[in-house]
Amino acid sequence: MLAEMAMFIQLLGMATLAAILPTIAVMCAIYLIYTHRSQLLDILQGILRIICWLIICLVDGKAKADGIKVKKVVNGK
């Protein structure tokens, strides 16, 4: 009987942790995304430029892909 109670308490603790830990992880991820959003946007723009360059290179060739200039947007203008 005592072992069964101990197992029940252990399962209850594991279920509580299974519910709380993902919530804490999501909250930490949201906080990190919010605090470092400018760096994340720069990384995403770089990845998109690489993908676009690769597609243009495969379709039209390397010279055409290298010839395309990136327009910088300053202050949303």
PDB file with one MODEL, atoms N, CA, C and O in Angstrom:
MODEL        1
ATOM      1  N   MET A   1       0.821  -1.203   0.000  1.00  0.00           N
ATOM      2  CA  MET A   1       0.000   0.000   0.000  1.00  0.00           C
ATOM      3  C   MET A   1       0.861   1.263   0.000  1.00  0.00           C
ATOM      4  O   MET A   1       0.567   2.228  -0.705  1.00  0.00           O
ATOM      5  N   LEU A   2       1.914   1.243   0.789  1.00  0.00           N
ATOM      6  CA  LEU A   2       2.809   2.399   0.866  1.00  0.00           C
ATOM      7  C   LEU A   2       3.535   2.610  -0.462  1.00  0.00           C
ATOM      8  O   LEU A   2       3.725   3.746  -0.897  1.00  0.00           O
ATOM      9  N   ALA A   3       3.937   1.521  -1.100  1.00  0.00           N
ATOM     10  CA  ALA A   3       4.624   1.618  -2.393  1.00  0.00           C
ATOM     11  C   ALA A   3       3.674   2.167  -3.461  1.00  0.00           C
ATOM     12  O   ALA A   3       4.074   2.947  -4.325  1.00  0.00           O
ATOM     13  N   GLU A   4       2.407   1.744  -3.384  1.00  0.00           N
ATOM     14  CA  GLU A   4       1.439   2.257  -4.356  1.00  0.00           C
ATOM     15  C   GLU A   4       1.201   3.751  -4.172  1.00  0.00           C
ATOM     16  O   GLU A   4       1.055   4.484  -5.150  1.00  0.00           O
ATOM     17  N   MET A   5       1.161   4.199  -2.926  1.00  0.00           N
ATOM     18  CA  MET A   5       1.003   5.638  -2.658  1.00  0.00           C
ATOM     19  C   MET A   5       2.215   6.417  -3.155  1.00  0.00           C
ATOM     20  O   MET A   5       2.078   7.504  -3.716  1.00  0.00           O
ATOM     21  N   ALA A   6       3.397   5.855  -2.945  1.00  0.00           N
ATOM     22  CA  ALA A   6       4.616   6.512  -3.407  1.00  0.00           C
ATOM     23  C   ALA A   6       4.629   6.612  -4.934  1.00  0.00           C
ATOM     24  O   ALA A   6       5.023   7.636  -5.494  1.00  0.00           O
ATOM     25  N   MET A   7       4.203   5.555  -5.592  1.00  0.00           N
ATOM     26  CA  MET A   7       4.141   5.582  -7.055  1.00  0.00           C
ATOM     27  C   MET A   7       3.119   6.605  -7.541  1.00  0.00           C
ATOM     28  O   MET A   7       3.358   7.299  -8.529  1.00  0.00           O
ATOM     29  N   PHE A   8       1.995   6.701  -6.859  1.00  0.00           N
ATOM     30  CA  PHE A   8       0.979   7.681  -7.232  1.00  0.00           C
ATOM     31  C   PHE A   8       1.516   9.109  -7.085  1.00  0.00           C
ATOM     32  O   PHE A   8       1.298   9.951  -7.955  1.00  0.00           O
ATOM     33  N   ILE A   9       2.212   9.372  -5.992  1.00  0.00           N
ATOM     34  CA  ILE A   9       2.785  10.705  -5.780  1.00  0.00           C
ATOM     35  C   ILE A   9       3.838  11.004  -6.840  1.00  0.00           C
ATOM     36  O   ILE A   9       3.925  12.128  -7.334  1.00  0.00           O
ATOM     37  N   GLN A  10       4.632  10.002  -7.187  1.00  0.00           N
ATOM     38  CA  GLN A  10       5.644  10.186  -8.211  1.00  0.00           C
ATOM     39  C   GLN A  10       4.996  10.479  -9.567  1.00  0.00           C
ATOM     40  O   GLN A  10       5.447  11.373 -10.284  1.00  0.00           O
ATOM     41  N   LEU A  11       3.949   9.739  -9.923  1.00  0.00           N
ATOM     42  CA  LEU A  11       3.252   9.985 -11.184  1.00  0.00           C
ATOM     43  C   LEU A  11       2.593  11.358 -11.207  1.00  0.00           C
ATOM     44  O   LEU A  11       2.585  12.033 -12.237  1.00  0.00           O
ATOM     45  N   LEU A  12       2.048  11.762 -10.082  1.00  0.00           N
ATOM     46  CA  LEU A  12       1.435  13.088  -9.988  1.00  0.00           C
ATOM     47  C   LEU A  12       2.474  14.180 -10.193  1.00  0.00           C
ATOM     48  O   LEU A  12       2.215  15.168 -10.880  1.00  0.00           O
ATOM     49  N   GLY A  13       3.646  14.002  -9.600  1.00  0.00           N
ATOM     50  CA  GLY A  13       4.736  14.971  -9.782  1.00  0.00           C
ATOM     51  C   GLY A  13       5.206  15.019 -11.220  1.00  0.00           C
ATOM     52  O   GLY A  13       5.470  16.098 -11.749  1.00  0.00           O
ATOM     53  N   MET A  14       5.316  13.860 -11.866  1.00  0.00           N
ATOM     54  CA  MET A  14       5.754  13.831 -13.269  1.00  0.00           C
ATOM     55  C   MET A  14       4.722  14.484 -14.175  1.00  0.00           C
ATOM     56  O   MET A  14       5.086  15.174 -15.127  1.00  0.00           O
ATOM     57  N   ALA A  15       3.440  14.277 -13.895  1.00  0.00           N
ATOM     58  CA  ALA A  15       2.391  14.891 -14.707  1.00  0.00           C
ATOM     59  C   ALA A  15       2.411  16.408 -14.541  1.00  0.00           C
ATOM     60  O   ALA A  15       2.198  17.152 -15.499  1.00  0.00           O
ATOM     61  N   THR A  16       2.669  16.853 -13.315  1.00  0.00           N
ATOM     62  CA  THR A  16       2.757  18.297 -13.077  1.00  0.00           C
ATOM     63  C   THR A  16       3.933  18.889 -13.839  1.00  0.00           C
ATOM     64  O   THR A  16       3.800  19.935 -14.474  1.00  0.00           O
ATOM     65  N   LEU A  17       5.084  18.226 -13.781  1.00  0.00           N
ATOM     66  CA  LEU A  17       6.253  18.701 -14.516  1.00  0.00           C
ATOM     67  C   LEU A  17       6.009  18.674 -16.023  1.00  0.00           C
ATOM     68  O   LEU A  17       6.445  19.572 -16.743  1.00  0.00           O
ATOM     69  N   ALA A  18       5.316  17.648 -16.493  1.00  0.00           N
ATOM     70  CA  ALA A  18       5.028  17.550 -17.927  1.00  0.00           C
ATOM     71  C   ALA A  18       4.129  18.682 -18.387  1.00  0.00           C
ATOM     72  O   ALA A  18       4.165  19.062 -19.557  1.00  0.00           O
ATOM     73  N   ALA A  19       3.329  19.222 -17.495  1.00  0.00           N
ATOM     74  CA  ALA A  19       2.443  20.331 -17.861  1.00  0.00           C
ATOM     75  C   ALA A  19       3.148  21.679 -17.713  1.00  0.00           C
ATOM     76  O   ALA A  19       2.883  22.601 -18.485  1.00  0.00           O
ATOM     77  N   ILE A  20       4.035  21.802 -16.737  1.00  0.00           N
ATOM     78  CA  ILE A  20       4.641  23.100 -16.434  1.00  0.00           C
ATOM     79  C   ILE A  20       5.889  23.373 -17.276  1.00  0.00           C
ATOM     80  O   ILE A  20       6.076  24.498 -17.739  1.00  0.00           O
ATOM     81  N   LEU A  21       6.741  22.375 -17.483  1.00  0.00           N
ATOM     82  CA  LEU A  21       8.004  22.608 -18.184  1.00  0.00           C
ATOM     83  C   LEU A  21       7.823  23.110 -19.618  1.00  0.00           C
ATOM     84  O   LEU A  21       8.534  24.037 -20.006  1.00  0.00           O
ATOM     85  N   PRO A  22       6.914  22.557 -20.430  1.00  0.00           N
ATOM     86  CA  PRO A  22       6.729  23.119 -21.771  1.00  0.00           C
ATOM     87  C   PRO A  22       6.244  24.565 -21.742  1.00  0.00           C
ATOM     88  O   PRO A  22       6.615  25.361 -22.605  1.00  0.00           O
ATOM     89  N   THR A  23       5.423  24.908 -20.760  1.00  0.00           N
ATOM     90  CA  THR A  23       4.950  26.281 -20.631  1.00  0.00           C
ATOM     91  C   THR A  23       6.105  27.220 -20.339  1.00  0.00           C
ATOM     92  O   THR A  23       6.188  28.303 -20.918  1.00  0.00           O
ATOM     93  N   ILE A  24       6.992  26.817 -19.452  1.00  0.00           N
ATOM     94  CA  ILE A  24       8.170  27.631 -19.138  1.00  0.00           C
ATOM     95  C   ILE A  24       9.074  27.746 -20.361  1.00  0.00           C
ATOM     96  O   ILE A  24       9.612  28.821 -20.627  1.00  0.00           O
ATOM     97  N   ALA A  25       9.247  26.670 -21.099  1.00  0.00           N
ATOM     98  CA  ALA A  25      10.097  26.707 -22.294  1.00  0.00           C
ATOM     99  C   ALA A  25       9.527  27.652 -23.349  1.00  0.00           C
ATOM    100  O   ALA A  25      10.279  28.400 -23.974  1.00  0.00           O
ATOM    101  N   VAL A  26       8.221  27.630 -23.555  1.00  0.00           N
ATOM    102  CA  VAL A  26       7.587  28.522 -24.529  1.00  0.00           C
ATOM    103  C   VAL A  26       7.719  29.975 -24.082  1.00  0.00           C
ATOM    104  O   VAL A  26       7.985  30.854 -24.901  1.00  0.00           O
ATOM    105  N   MET A  27       7.537  30.229 -22.796  1.00  0.00           N
ATOM    106  CA  MET A  27       7.677  31.598 -22.299  1.00  0.00           C
ATOM    107  C   MET A  27       9.104  32.109 -22.473  1.00  0.00           C
ATOM    108  O   MET A  27       9.304  33.272 -22.824  1.00  0.00           O
ATOM    109  N   CYS A  28      10.091  31.258 -22.232  1.00  0.00           N
ATOM    110  CA  CYS A  28      11.496  31.646 -22.441  1.00  0.00           C
ATOM    111  C   CYS A  28      11.776  31.914 -23.919  1.00  0.00           C
ATOM    112  O   CYS A  28      12.479  32.867 -24.254  1.00  0.00           O
ATOM    113  N   ALA A  29      11.230  31.081 -24.801  1.00  0.00           N
ATOM    114  CA  ALA A  29      11.432  31.286 -26.234  1.00  0.00           C
ATOM    115  C   ALA A  29      10.812  32.601 -26.693  1.00  0.00           C
ATOM    116  O   ALA A  29      11.420  33.333 -27.475  1.00  0.00           O
ATOM    117  N   ILE A  30       9.615  32.907 -26.218  1.00  0.00           N
ATOM    118  CA  ILE A  30       8.965  34.170 -26.586  1.00  0.00           C
ATOM    119  C   ILE A  30       9.783  35.350 -26.081  1.00  0.00           C
ATOM    120  O   ILE A  30       9.937  36.341 -26.795  1.00  0.00           O
ATOM    121  N   TYR A  31      10.307  35.264 -24.877  1.00  0.00           N
ATOM    122  CA  TYR A  31      11.123  36.342 -24.322  1.00  0.00           C
ATOM    123  C   TYR A  31      12.386  36.545 -25.151  1.00  0.00           C
ATOM    124  O   TYR A  31      12.752  37.681 -25.454  1.00  0.00           O
ATOM    125  N   LEU A  32      13.062  35.444 -25.523  1.00  0.00           N
ATOM    126  CA  LEU A  32      14.286  35.570 -26.312  1.00  0.00           C
ATOM    127  C   LEU A  32      14.007  36.136 -27.700  1.00  0.00           C
ATOM    128  O   LEU A  32      14.782  36.944 -28.210  1.00  0.00           O
ATOM    129  N   ILE A  33      12.908  35.716 -28.309  1.00  0.00           N
ATOM    130  CA  ILE A  33      12.545  36.248 -29.626  1.00  0.00           C
ATOM    131  C   ILE A  33      12.239  37.729 -29.523  1.00  0.00           C
ATOM    132  O   ILE A  33      12.628  38.503 -30.398  1.00  0.00           O
ATOM    133  N   TYR A  34      11.545  38.140 -28.461  1.00  0.00           N
ATOM    134  CA  TYR A  34      11.185  39.547 -28.288  1.00  0.00           C
ATOM    135  C   TYR A  34      12.418  40.414 -28.042  1.00  0.00           C
ATOM    136  O   TYR A  34      12.517  41.516 -28.581  1.00  0.00           O
ATOM    137  N   THR A  35      13.351  39.929 -27.239  1.00  0.00           N
ATOM    138  CA  THR A  35      14.514  40.755 -26.910  1.00  0.00           C
ATOM    139  C   THR A  35      15.544  40.798 -28.033  1.00  0.00           C
ATOM    140  O   THR A  35      16.294  41.769 -28.133  1.00  0.00           O
ATOM    141  N   HIS A  36      15.600  39.776 -28.876  1.00  0.00           N
ATOM    142  CA  HIS A  36      16.607  39.719 -29.940  1.00  0.00           C
ATOM    143  C   HIS A  36      15.961  39.714 -31.319  1.00  0.00           C
ATOM    144  O   HIS A  36      16.478  39.089 -32.245  1.00  0.00           O
ATOM    145  N   ARG A  37      14.831  40.409 -31.459  1.00  0.00           N
ATOM    146  CA  ARG A  37      14.100  40.327 -32.728  1.00  0.00           C
ATOM    147  C   ARG A  37      14.861  40.960 -33.890  1.00  0.00           C
ATOM    148  O   ARG A  37      14.726  40.487 -35.019  1.00  0.00           O
ATOM    149  N   SER A  38      15.653  42.010 -33.665  1.00  0.00           N
ATOM    150  CA  SER A  38      16.367  42.632 -34.786  1.00  0.00           C
ATOM    151  C   SER A  38      17.442  41.694 -35.328  1.00  0.00           C
ATOM    152  O   SER A  38      17.622  41.595 -36.542  1.00  0.00           O
ATOM    153  N   GLN A  39      18.155  41.010 -34.443  1.00  0.00           N
ATOM    154  CA  GLN A  39      19.164  40.055 -34.909  1.00  0.00           C
ATOM    155  C   GLN A  39      18.499  38.880 -35.632  1.00  0.00           C
ATOM    156  O   GLN A  39      19.012  38.402 -36.644  1.00  0.00           O
ATOM    157  N   LEU A  40      17.363  38.418 -35.113  1.00  0.00           N
ATOM    158  CA  LEU A  40      16.664  37.309 -35.764  1.00  0.00           C
ATOM    159  C   LEU A  40      16.156  37.705 -37.148  1.00  0.00           C
ATOM    160  O   LEU A  40      16.194  36.901 -38.080  1.00  0.00           O
ATOM    161  N   LEU A  41      15.678  38.952 -37.282  1.00  0.00           N
ATOM    162  CA  LEU A  41      15.222  39.410 -38.596  1.00  0.00           C
ATOM    163  C   LEU A  41      16.377  39.491 -39.580  1.00  0.00           C
ATOM    164  O   LEU A  41      16.208  39.157 -40.752  1.00  0.00           O
ATOM    165  N   ASP A  42      17.559  39.933 -39.122  1.00  0.00           N
ATOM    166  CA  ASP A  42      18.728  39.974 -40.000  1.00  0.00           C
ATOM    167  C   ASP A  42      19.128  38.569 -40.446  1.00  0.00           C
ATOM    168  O   ASP A  42      19.481  38.356 -41.606  1.00  0.00           O
ATOM    169  N   ILE A  43      19.071  37.619 -39.524  1.00  0.00           N
ATOM    170  CA  ILE A  43      19.413  36.233 -39.874  1.00  0.00           C
ATOM    171  C   ILE A  43      18.415  35.675 -40.875  1.00  0.00           C
ATOM    172  O   ILE A  43      18.809  35.020 -41.840  1.00  0.00           O
ATOM    173  N   LEU A  44      17.113  35.927 -40.657  1.00  0.00           N
ATOM    174  CA  LEU A  44      16.095  35.436 -41.594  1.00  0.00           C
ATOM    175  C   LEU A  44      16.248  36.073 -42.967  1.00  0.00           C
ATOM    176  O   LEU A  44      16.074  35.396 -43.980  1.00  0.00           O
ATOM    177  N   GLN A  45      16.574  37.376 -43.019  1.00  0.00           N
ATOM    178  CA  GLN A  45      16.781  38.031 -44.312  1.00  0.00           C
ATOM    179  C   GLN A  45      17.975  37.426 -45.032  1.00  0.00           C
ATOM    180  O   GLN A  45      17.938  37.238 -46.248  1.00  0.00           O
ATOM    181  N   GLY A  46      19.039  37.120 -44.289  1.00  0.00           N
ATOM    182  CA  GLY A  46      20.204  36.489 -44.899  1.00  0.00           C
ATOM    183  C   GLY A  46      19.882  35.123 -45.469  1.00  0.00           C
ATOM    184  O   GLY A  46      20.318  34.779 -46.568  1.00  0.00           O
ATOM    185  N   ILE A  47      19.115  34.342 -44.718  1.00  0.00           N
ATOM    186  CA  ILE A  47      18.729  33.012 -45.197  1.00  0.00           C
ATOM    187  C   ILE A  47      17.867  33.127 -46.455  1.00  0.00           C
ATOM    188  O   ILE A  47      18.055  32.371 -47.408  1.00  0.00           O
ATOM    189  N   LEU A  48      16.922  34.072 -46.461  1.00  0.00           N
ATOM    190  CA  LEU A  48      16.078  34.259 -47.648  1.00  0.00           C
ATOM    191  C   LEU A  48      16.898  34.711 -48.848  1.00  0.00           C
ATOM    192  O   LEU A  48      16.640  34.273 -49.969  1.00  0.00           O
ATOM    193  N   ARG A  49      17.881  35.578 -48.630  1.00  0.00           N
ATOM    194  CA  ARG A  49      18.745  36.007 -49.744  1.00  0.00           C
ATOM    195  C   ARG A  49      19.536  34.839 -50.306  1.00  0.00           C
ATOM    196  O   ARG A  49      19.701  34.723 -51.521  1.00  0.00           O
ATOM    197  N   ILE A  50      20.025  33.973 -49.427  1.00  0.00           N
ATOM    198  CA  ILE A  50      20.773  32.803 -49.896  1.00  0.00           C
ATOM    199  C   ILE A  50      19.875  31.894 -50.724  1.00  0.00           C
ATOM    200  O   ILE A  50      20.277  31.412 -51.783  1.00  0.00           O
ATOM    201  N   ILE A  51      18.662  31.663 -50.242  1.00  0.00           N
ATOM    202  CA  ILE A  51      17.731  30.789 -50.980  1.00  0.00           C
ATOM    203  C   ILE A  51      17.383  31.400 -52.337  1.00  0.00           C
ATOM    204  O   ILE A  51      17.372  30.699 -53.349  1.00  0.00           O
ATOM    205  N   CYS A  52      17.100  32.704 -52.360  1.00  0.00           N
ATOM    206  CA  CYS A  52      16.766  33.359 -53.627  1.00  0.00           C
ATOM    207  C   CYS A  52      17.949  33.328 -54.585  1.00  0.00           C
ATOM    208  O   CYS A  52      17.773  33.074 -55.777  1.00  0.00           O
ATOM    209  N   TRP A  53      19.161  33.587 -54.074  1.00  0.00           N
ATOM    210  CA  TRP A  53      20.345  33.546 -54.931  1.00  0.00           C
ATOM    211  C   TRP A  53      20.525  32.149 -55.518  1.00  0.00           C
ATOM    212  O   TRP A  53      20.847  32.002 -56.697  1.00  0.00           O
ATOM    213  N   LEU A  54      20.315  31.122 -54.690  1.00  0.00           N
ATOM    214  CA  LEU A  54      20.468  29.753 -55.167  1.00  0.00           C
ATOM    215  C   LEU A  54      19.457  29.417 -56.255  1.00  0.00           C
ATOM    216  O   LEU A  54      19.804  28.769 -57.242  1.00  0.00           O
ATOM    217  N   ILE A  55      18.212  29.848 -56.087  1.00  0.00           N
ATOM    218  CA  ILE A  55      17.185  29.583 -57.106  1.00  0.00           C
ATOM    219  C   ILE A  55      17.531  30.300 -58.407  1.00  0.00           C
ATOM    220  O   ILE A  55      17.430  29.713 -59.484  1.00  0.00           O
ATOM    221  N   ILE A  56      17.941  31.580 -58.313  1.00  0.00           N
ATOM    222  CA  ILE A  56      18.303  32.327 -59.524  1.00  0.00           C
ATOM    223  C   ILE A  56      19.519  31.702 -60.186  1.00  0.00           C
ATOM    224  O   ILE A  56      19.594  31.634 -61.413  1.00  0.00           O
ATOM    225  N   CYS A  57      20.474  31.243 -59.378  1.00  0.00           N
ATOM    226  CA  CYS A  57      21.672  30.608 -59.927  1.00  0.00           C
ATOM    227  C   CYS A  57      21.314  29.319 -60.664  1.00  0.00           C
ATOM    228  O   CYS A  57      21.869  29.043 -61.728  1.00  0.00           O
ATOM    229  N   LEU A  58      20.408  28.541 -60.119  1.00  0.00           N
ATOM    230  CA  LEU A  58      20.018  27.291 -60.775  1.00  0.00           C
ATOM    231  C   LEU A  58      19.229  27.540 -62.055  1.00  0.00           C
ATOM    232  O   LEU A  58      19.352  26.785 -63.018  1.00  0.00           O
ATOM    233  N   VAL A  59      18.410  28.610 -62.068  1.00  0.00           N
ATOM    234  CA  VAL A  59      17.554  28.865 -63.221  1.00  0.00           C
ATOM    235  C   VAL A  59      18.292  29.632 -64.310  1.00  0.00           C
ATOM    236  O   VAL A  59      18.277  29.232 -65.474  1.00  0.00           O
ATOM    237  N   ASP A  60      18.949  30.751 -63.927  1.00  0.00           N
ATOM    238  CA  ASP A  60      19.541  31.641 -64.922  1.00  0.00           C
ATOM    239  C   ASP A  60      21.059  31.626 -64.967  1.00  0.00           C
ATOM    240  O   ASP A  60      21.643  32.209 -65.880  1.00  0.00           O
ATOM    241  N   GLY A  61      21.694  31.000 -64.046  1.00  0.00           N
ATOM    242  CA  GLY A  61      23.149  30.938 -64.041  1.00  0.00           C
ATOM    243  C   GLY A  61      23.753  31.855 -62.982  1.00  0.00           C
ATOM    244  O   GLY A  61      23.097  32.751 -62.451  1.00  0.00           O
ATOM    245  N   LYS A  62      25.041  31.594 -62.695  1.00  0.00           N
ATOM    246  CA  LYS A  62      25.726  32.299 -61.618  1.00  0.00           C
ATOM    247  C   LYS A  62      25.925  33.776 -61.943  1.00  0.00           C
ATOM    248  O   LYS A  62      25.812  34.619 -61.053  1.00  0.00           O
ATOM    249  N   ALA A  63      26.214  34.101 -63.180  1.00  0.00           N
ATOM    250  CA  ALA A  63      26.449  35.502 -63.542  1.00  0.00           C
ATOM    251  C   ALA A  63      25.198  36.352 -63.301  1.00  0.00           C
ATOM    252  O   ALA A  63      25.296  37.473 -62.802  1.00  0.00           O
ATOM    253  N   LYS A  64      24.048  35.830 -63.647  1.00  0.00           N
ATOM    254  CA  LYS A  64      22.791  36.548 -63.424  1.00  0.00           C
ATOM    255  C   LYS A  64      22.520  36.707 -61.923  1.00  0.00           C
ATOM    256  O   LYS A  64      22.093  37.771 -61.476  1.00  0.00           O
ATOM    257  N   ALA A  65      22.771  35.648 -61.154  1.00  0.00           N
ATOM    258  CA  ALA A  65      22.537  35.711 -59.710  1.00  0.00           C
ATOM    259  C   ALA A  65      23.487  36.699 -59.039  1.00  0.00           C
ATOM    260  O   ALA A  65      23.086  37.420 -58.125  1.00  0.00           O
ATOM    261  N   ASP A  66      24.736  36.739 -59.484  1.00  0.00           N
ATOM    262  CA  ASP A  66      25.697  37.679 -58.905  1.00  0.00           C
ATOM    263  C   ASP A  66      25.398  39.114 -59.311  1.00  0.00           C
ATOM    264  O   ASP A  66      25.789  40.048 -58.611  1.00  0.00           O
ATOM    265  N   GLY A  67      24.710  39.303 -60.430  1.00  0.00           N
ATOM    266  CA  GLY A  67      24.422  40.639 -60.923  1.00  0.00           C
ATOM    267  C   GLY A  67      23.269  41.336 -60.224  1.00  0.00           C
ATOM    268  O   GLY A  67      23.095  42.544 -60.384  1.00  0.00           O
ATOM    269  N   ILE A  68      22.493  40.617 -59.466  1.00  0.00           N
ATOM    270  CA  ILE A  68      21.341  41.216 -58.791  1.00  0.00           C
ATOM    271  C   ILE A  68      21.812  41.923 -57.527  1.00  0.00           C
ATOM    272  O   ILE A  68      22.496  41.333 -56.690  1.00  0.00           O
ATOM    273  N   LYS A  69      21.443  43.180 -57.399  1.00  0.00           N
ATOM    274  CA  LYS A  69      21.845  43.979 -56.242  1.00  0.00           C
ATOM    275  C   LYS A  69      20.725  43.961 -55.198  1.00  0.00           C
ATOM    276  O   LYS A  69      19.539  43.929 -55.526  1.00  0.00           O
ATOM    277  N   VAL A  70      21.142  43.981 -53.941  1.00  0.00           N
ATOM    278  CA  VAL A  70      20.194  43.999 -52.814  1.00  0.00           C
ATOM    279  C   VAL A  70      19.905  45.456 -52.461  1.00  0.00           C
ATOM    280  O   VAL A  70      20.823  46.250 -52.255  1.00  0.00           O
ATOM    281  N   LYS A  71      18.631  45.791 -52.395  1.00  0.00           N
ATOM    282  CA  LYS A  71      18.241  47.147 -52.020  1.00  0.00           C
ATOM    283  C   LYS A  71      18.066  47.195 -50.507  1.00  0.00           C
ATOM    284  O   LYS A  71      17.267  46.449 -49.940  1.00  0.00           O
ATOM    285  N   LYS A  72      18.815  48.073 -49.866  1.00  0.00           N
ATOM    286  CA  LYS A  72      18.710  48.227 -48.416  1.00  0.00           C
ATOM    287  C   LYS A  72      17.541  49.139 -48.094  1.00  0.00           C
ATOM    288  O   LYS A  72      17.389  50.190 -48.717  1.00  0.00           O
ATOM    289  N   VAL A  73      16.724  48.762 -47.147  1.00  0.00           N
ATOM    290  CA  VAL A  73      15.605  49.586 -46.695  1.00  0.00           C
ATOM    291  C   VAL A  73      16.062  50.272 -45.417  1.00  0.00           C
ATOM    292  O   VAL A  73      16.460  49.617 -44.454  1.00  0.00           O
ATOM    293  N   VAL A  74      15.999  51.618 -45.420  1.00  0.00           N
ATOM    294  CA  VAL A  74      16.434  52.377 -44.264  1.00  0.00           C
ATOM    295  C   VAL A  74      15.217  53.018 -43.612  1.00  0.00           C
ATOM    296  O   VAL A  74      14.490  53.782 -44.248  1.00  0.00           O
ATOM    297  N   ASN A  75      15.005  52.703 -42.347  1.00  0.00           N
ATOM    298  CA  ASN A  75      13.895  53.280 -41.556  1.00  0.00           C
ATOM    299  C   ASN A  75      12.539  53.046 -42.209  1.00  0.00           C
ATOM    300  O   ASN A  75      11.670  53.916 -42.149  1.00  0.00           O
ATOM    301  N   GLY A  76      12.347  51.907 -42.822  1.00  0.00           N
ATOM    302  CA  GLY A  76      11.053  51.554 -43.389  1.00  0.00           C
ATOM    303  C   GLY A  76      10.693  52.312 -44.646  1.00  0.00           C
ATOM    304  O   GLY A  76       9.532  52.290 -45.052  1.00  0.00           O
ATOM    305  N   LYS A  77      11.638  52.981 -45.277  1.00  0.00           N
ATOM    306  CA  LYS A  77      11.354  53.750 -46.512  1.00  0.00           C
ATOM    307  C   LYS A  77      11.947  53.081 -47.713  1.00  0.00           C
ATOM    308  O   LYS A  77      11.810  53.581 -48.830  1.00  0.00           O
TER     309      LYS A  77
ENDMDL
END
